[in-house]
Amino acid sequence: MSDQFPLAPSMRFPHSPSEPFAVEFGRFLDQTDGVAQPEHLFDLLSAFALNFECPWIAYHSLTPDQKYLKPDRHDPAVMLRYPDEWQERYFEMGYDRINPIIKKSRKRAAAFRWSEVYNDASTTESERRFFDEASTFGLRSGITVPLHGPDGRLSIMSFSRPCAREFQNRTITYLQLAALHFHTRTANFANTNVIEQAPDLSLREKDCILWTARGKSSWEIGVILGISKDTVNFHIKNAMRKFDVTSRTAAATKALNIGIIDL
């Protein structure tokens, strides 16, 4: 681990290196050895989180003066593996401006359960509604790992699962260790000044842009992908923002030229 992001004082390593999760954690460390691309590391972290029944994970960074998450961020350190419908609902309802997880992360050094925030007396009804609605999209139980960096920068890693069962302390330890490892491996990459030639499109955004390039309407794409027309438009608009263009045709053209999609 980097000295820049020490383990929290309250954090304890698991007792037995032979227990199944310790073996999986060791395998995760081995798999990430020599991997430089954050997206690949994120895929490996996602696979590790599945050992703890966590299909939903998210990682993002905020500058010291940033109060909320923006839907059209171009930061290469932002990676999400949340349900598409929840992402759409999140910004539609303005939850990016009241997310209580961000507020709690600024004040905490160690990982915390979402239930702690929900039951905190200072949490407002609007903030509790955020958790209640997230649970209807399958994010019923979760933890967040605050990752404090230099100059007041804050990165946040969250893990969630579809069951309401609380995370055990040992589970939190493993996930916090994995999050710290991921963060230290990607921190230098995320802070470089390399200009991104290709925006980081989600899999669903790529699918929508691909079918757009093939001449399909939003309604037709929705039928092909099994999602609503509005959801298709949501993903296409996100792709347009990332490409910094004002039409879906221009976004499809750029995606083809860069090689993100192939007809």
Rosetta blueprint (number, residue, H / E / L):
1 M L
2 S L
3 D L
4 Q L
5 F L
6 P L
7 L L
8 A L
9 P L
10 S L
11 M L
12 R L
13 F L
14 P L
15 H L
16 S L
17 P L
18 S L
19 E L
20 P H
21 F H
22 A H
23 V H
24 E H
25 F H
26 G H
27 R H
28 F H
29 L H
30 D H
31 Q H
32 T H
33 D L
34 G L
35 V L
36 A L
37 Q L
38 P H
39 E H
40 H H
41 L H
42 F H
43 D H
44 L H
45 L H
46 S H
47 A H
48 F H
49 A H
50 L H
51 N H
52 F H
53 E L
54 C L
55 P L
56 W E
57 I E
58 A E
59 Y E
60 H E
61 S E
62 L E
63 T L
64 P L
65 D L
66 Q L
67 K L
68 Y L
69 L L
70 K L
71 P L
72 D L
73 R L
74 H L
75 D L
76 P L
77 A L
78 V L
79 M E
80 L E
81 R E
82 Y L
83 P L
84 D H
85 E H
86 W H
87 Q H
88 E H
89 R H
90 Y H
91 F H
92 E H
93 M L
94 G L
95 Y H
96 D H
97 R H
98 I L
99 N L
100 P H
101 I H
102 I H
103 K H
104 K H
105 S H
106 R H
107 K H
108 R L
109 A L
110 A L
111 A L
112 F E
113 R E
114 W H
115 S H
116 E H
117 V H
118 Y H
119 N H
120 D L
121 A L
122 S L
123 T L
124 T L
125 E H
126 S H
127 E H
128 R H
129 R H
130 F H
131 F H
132 D H
133 E H
134 A H
135 S H
136 T H
137 F L
138 G L
139 L L
140 R L
141 S E
142 G E
143 I E
144 T E
145 V E
146 P E
147 L E
148 H E
149 G L
150 P H
151 D H
152 G H
153 R L
154 L E
155 S E
156 I E
157 M E
158 S E
159 F E
160 S E
161 R E
162 P L
163 C L
164 A L
165 R L
166 E L
167 F L
168 Q L
169 N H
170 R H
171 T H
172 I H
173 T H
174 Y H
175 L H
176 Q H
177 L H
178 A H
179 A H
180 L H
181 H H
182 F H
183 H H
184 T H
185 R H
186 T H
187 A H
188 N H
189 F H
190 A H
191 N L
192 T L
193 N L
194 V L
195 I L
196 E L
197 Q L
198 A L
199 P L
200 D L
201 L L
202 S L
203 L H
204 R H
205 E H
206 K H
207 D H
208 C H
209 I H
210 L H
211 W H
212 T H
213 A H
214 R L
215 G L
216 K L
217 S L
218 S H
219 W H
220 E H
221 I H
222 G H
223 V H
224 I H
225 L H
226 G L
227 I L
228 S L
229 K H
230 D H
231 T H
232 V H
233 N H
234 F H
235 H H
236 I H
237 K H
238 N H
239 A H
240 M H
241 R H
242 K H
243 F H
244 D L
245 V L
246 T L
247 S L
248 R H
249 T H
250 A H
251 A H
252 A H
253 T H
254 K H
255 A H
256 L H
257 N H
258 I H
259 G L
260 I L
261 I L
262 D L
263 L L
